[in-house]
Amino acid sequence: STKYQDVPAGLAEAWIWVAAQEKKHESWLLQRLNELNQAVDAVEVSLNLHHSFSKCESARDFAFYIADAEERGRVGAERFAEVLRLRDPQTAEMFAKIALEEREHIALVAKYFPS
């Protein structure tokens, strides 16, 4: 069951897949922070994105909203990869892989809500 009535066939399953991918990315980030002896509780976290999802009134709105957030995350990950390339190649590679995988998530909006 979903809160939206306009979810195209297959999209709910795609969202579940994206959530699993994001959980994988989180585990990579947490593992790398641990390897760098960076306390996770010292990393500032915001729930603004999570709270903003509730403002979406349709599956289409949510899909475009999350794709925009994914795009910002992809750009940020690419920038981190570039900046860290020489100083911390392992972390740079992780961010590059995350950025690449974000492209698949972003593409879902065009697949399920073509212009």
Backbone torsions as a table, in degrees:
resi	resn	phi	psi	omega
1	SER	NA	148.2	-177.7
2	THR	-134.7	157.1	179.2
3	LYS	-78.0	-14.7	-178.4
4	TYR	-102.2	141.3	-179.8
5	GLN	-91.7	-12.2	-173.6
6	ASP	-106.8	29.3	-178.6
7	VAL	-78.0	116.2	177.7
8	PRO	-64.2	154.2	178.2
9	ALA	-55.7	131.4	177.6
10	GLY	93.8	-20.1	-175.7
11	LEU	-70.5	-40.1	179.3
12	ALA	-59.5	-42.0	177.4
13	GLU	-65.1	-37.7	177.8
14	ALA	-64.2	-40.5	177.7
15	TRP	-63.3	-37.8	177.7
16	ILE	-64.2	-41.2	177.1
17	TRP	-62.2	-44.3	179.1
18	VAL	-61.6	-42.3	179.3
19	ALA	-59.5	-40.8	177.9
20	ALA	-65.5	-38.7	177.1
21	GLN	-63.9	-42.6	179.8
22	GLU	-66.3	-35.9	176.4
23	LYS	-64.1	-39.6	177.0
24	LYS	-61.9	-45.2	178.6
25	HIS	-60.8	-41.9	177.9
26	GLU	-60.2	-42.6	-179.4
27	SER	-65.0	-37.5	176.2
28	TRP	-61.6	-45.6	-178.9
29	LEU	-63.9	-45.1	179.3
30	LEU	-63.5	-41.1	178.6
31	GLN	-62.9	-43.3	-179.0
32	ARG	-66.4	-40.3	176.8
33	LEU	-60.2	-41.5	178.0
34	ASN	-62.3	-44.3	179.1
35	GLU	-61.5	-31.2	179.9
36	LEU	-89.3	6.4	-178.8
37	ASN	56.9	36.5	177.0
38	GLN	-99.1	116.5	179.2
39	ALA	-63.8	127.0	-178.5
40	VAL	-63.1	-36.2	-179.2
41	ASP	-69.9	-8.1	176.7
42	ALA	-89.4	-5.5	-178.4
43	VAL	-92.3	122.4	-179.9
44	GLU	-64.3	134.6	179.7
45	VAL	-127.1	140.5	177.3
46	SER	-120.3	140.5	175.8
47	LEU	-99.2	11.4	-176.9
48	ASN	-57.5	-44.6	-179.9
49	LEU	-62.4	-47.1	179.7
50	HIS	-57.3	-47.3	-179.0
51	HIS	-66.6	-32.2	-177.6
52	SER	-70.3	-22.6	178.8
53	PHE	-59.5	-33.7	-176.7
54	SER	-65.1	-16.2	179.2
55	LYS	-79.7	-13.9	179.8
56	CYS	-73.4	128.7	-175.3
57	GLU	-99.0	-7.6	179.8
58	SER	-147.0	163.7	176.5
59	ALA	-61.1	-37.5	178.6
60	ARG	-62.6	-47.3	177.7
61	ASP	-58.3	-45.7	-178.8
62	PHE	-63.0	-44.5	-178.5
63	ALA	-60.2	-44.9	179.2
64	PHE	-68.7	-38.3	-179.5
65	TYR	-64.1	-47.6	-178.3
66	ILE	-69.5	-34.9	177.4
67	ALA	-63.1	-38.0	177.8
68	ASP	-65.4	-42.5	178.0
69	ALA	-64.9	-40.8	177.9
70	GLU	-62.9	-39.5	179.1
71	GLU	-63.7	-43.6	177.2
72	ARG	-62.2	-40.1	177.4
73	GLY	-65.3	-39.1	178.5
74	ARG	-62.5	-46.9	179.4
75	VAL	-61.6	-44.1	178.3
76	GLY	-61.3	-42.8	179.5
77	ALA	-64.7	-40.0	177.2
78	GLU	-63.3	-40.2	178.9
79	ARG	-65.9	-43.3	176.7
80	PHE	-59.2	-44.7	-179.5
81	ALA	-59.2	-42.7	-179.8
82	GLU	-66.3	-47.2	-176.9
83	VAL	-66.3	-37.1	-175.1
84	LEU	-89.6	-5.1	-172.9
85	ARG	-49.0	-47.3	-177.8
86	LEU	-86.9	-37.7	-174.6
87	ARG	-77.8	-37.3	-176.7
88	ASP	-147.5	77.0	-175.7
89	PRO	-57.2	-33.4	-178.8
90	GLN	-66.2	-45.9	178.2
91	THR	-67.7	-39.2	178.3
92	ALA	-58.9	-43.7	179.9
93	GLU	-63.5	-39.9	178.7
94	MET	-61.7	-46.7	179.7
95	PHE	-65.6	-36.6	177.9
96	ALA	-62.9	-40.8	179.1
97	LYS	-67.0	-41.8	177.0
98	ILE	-60.4	-46.3	-179.8
99	ALA	-58.6	-42.2	179.2
100	LEU	-62.8	-44.5	-179.6
101	GLU	-68.5	-29.2	178.6
102	GLU	-62.9	-29.4	179.3
103	ARG	-57.6	-39.5	178.4
104	GLU	-65.1	-38.9	179.5
105	HIS	-65.1	-44.6	-178.4
106	ILE	-62.9	-36.1	-177.7
107	ALA	-65.7	-19.3	-178.2
108	LEU	-61.1	-33.7	-177.7
109	VAL	-62.8	-40.6	179.1
110	ALA	-70.6	-33.2	179.7
111	LYS	-67.4	-44.4	-174.6
112	TYR	-95.3	-18.9	179.0
113	PHE	-135.4	66.0	-178.6
114	PRO	-63.8	147.8	-178.9
115	SER	-73.2	NA	NA
